[in-house]
Amino acid sequence: MAYATIPDMIAAFGEDELITVTTPEGMDRVVVDQDKVNAALGVASDEIDSYLRRKYAVPLVSVSPMLMRACCVLTRWV
């Protein structure tokens, strides 16, 4: 379970940035590659879980805005 969604990423960083980082060099920048973003969200959420599982049952059922924001930030750099 990802702790953030594509709409969360767009709200945090803007659609233009997501289009730019998910489009290969030399291709027209038209649309967000949702598969790439979802894969990165999964990686970031797994990283978060690797720390949280020491104290909590994961995946968390309730996601705070701060955790969602942390997931977006980690996803941006995956």
Order of alpha helices (4+ residues) and beta strands (2+ residues): alpha-alpha-alpha-alpha
